[in-house]
Amino acid sequence: VPARVRAQSTEQAVELAKHLHKKGVVMYSAFWCPHCRNQREMFGREAWKEMTWVECGKGGVGRDERRCANVDGFPTFLAGRKEIGSGEMKLAVLAELSG
């Protein structure tokens, strides 16, 4: 189970999370991944609640092996089958890449 997000969200982070959700962007992550934990903290609690994410870590609760089959690293952001970006990214970069 991923660690609980502790940081408070900025208004911009919440708006970005809503934007990503509307565009169908999914964050693929692993519970043991420090970059995934950092990415969740960048979003903050309130924004993270708006995000769609898939657990890919072997042994992770709710792991979706089928959806994670083509994901090579974490975190990875996909919109359908199109990769938006991979690795820990500043929210401004993620906003730019997602349009």
C-alpha positions in Angstrom: 0.0 0.0 0.0 1.5 3.4 -0.9 2.3 5.8 1.9 -0.4 8.4 2.8 0.1 11.7 1.0 1.0 14.3 3.7 1.6 17.5 1.8 -1.2 20.0 1.3 -2.1 20.7 -2.4 -1.8 24.1 -4.0 -4.7 25.4 -6.1 -2.7 24.8 -9.2 -2.0 21.2 -8.3 -5.7 20.5 -7.8 -6.5 22.1 -11.2 -3.8 20.1 -12.9 -5.1 16.9 -11.3 -8.6 17.6 -12.5 -7.2 18.5 -16.0 -5.3 15.2 -16.1 -8.4 13.2 -15.0 -10.6 14.8 -17.7 -7.9 13.9 -20.3 -7.9 10.3 -19.1 -4.3 10.4 -17.9 -3.4 7.6 -15.5 -0.3 7.5 -13.3 1.3 4.0 -13.1 3.3 3.6 -10.0 4.7 1.1 -7.4 4.3 1.3 -3.7 8.0 0.8 -3.1 9.1 3.5 -5.6 10.6 6.7 -4.0 10.0 8.7 -7.2 6.3 7.8 -7.1 6.1 8.9 -3.5 7.7 12.2 -4.3 5.3 12.7 -7.3 2.3 12.1 -5.0 3.7 14.6 -2.5 4.1 17.2 -5.3 0.4 16.8 -6.0 -0.6 16.9 -2.4 -3.5 15.3 -0.6 -6.4 17.1 -2.2 -5.1 16.9 -5.7 -4.1 13.2 -5.3 -7.7 12.4 -4.6 -8.5 13.6 -8.1 -5.9 11.5 -9.8 -6.4 8.1 -11.5 -3.6 5.7 -10.7 -2.7 2.1 -11.1 -0.5 0.0 -8.7 2.1 -1.9 -10.6 4.4 -3.0 -7.8 4.8 -6.8 -7.5 3.0 -7.7 -4.3 1.2 -4.3 -4.3 -2.4 -4.2 -3.1 -4.8 -4.1 -6.1 -1.9 -4.6 -8.6 -3.3 -4.7 -12.1 -0.8 -6.9 -14.0 -2.6 -6.6 -17.3 -2.6 -2.8 -17.3 1.0 -2.6 -16.1 2.4 -5.1 -18.7 3.9 -2.4 -21.0 5.1 0.0 -18.3 8.9 0.0 -18.0 9.5 2.5 -15.2 7.7 4.4 -12.5 6.0 6.7 -12.3 4.7 6.7 -15.9 1.8 8.8 -17.1 -0.3 7.4 -19.9 -3.4 8.8 -21.7 -4.8 5.6 -23.3 -1.8 4.0 -24.9 0.1 7.3 -25.4 2.9 8.1 -23.0 2.7 11.6 -21.6 5.9 11.2 -19.6 7.9 9.0 -17.4 9.9 9.6 -14.2 9.5 12.1 -11.4 8.4 15.4 -13.0 7.7 18.9 -11.8 4.0 19.6 -12.1 4.6 22.5 -14.5 6.4 20.0 -16.9 3.6 17.5 -16.5 1.0 20.3 -17.3 3.0 21.2 -20.4 3.4 17.6 -21.7 -0.3 16.9 -21.1 -1.5 19.9 -23.1 
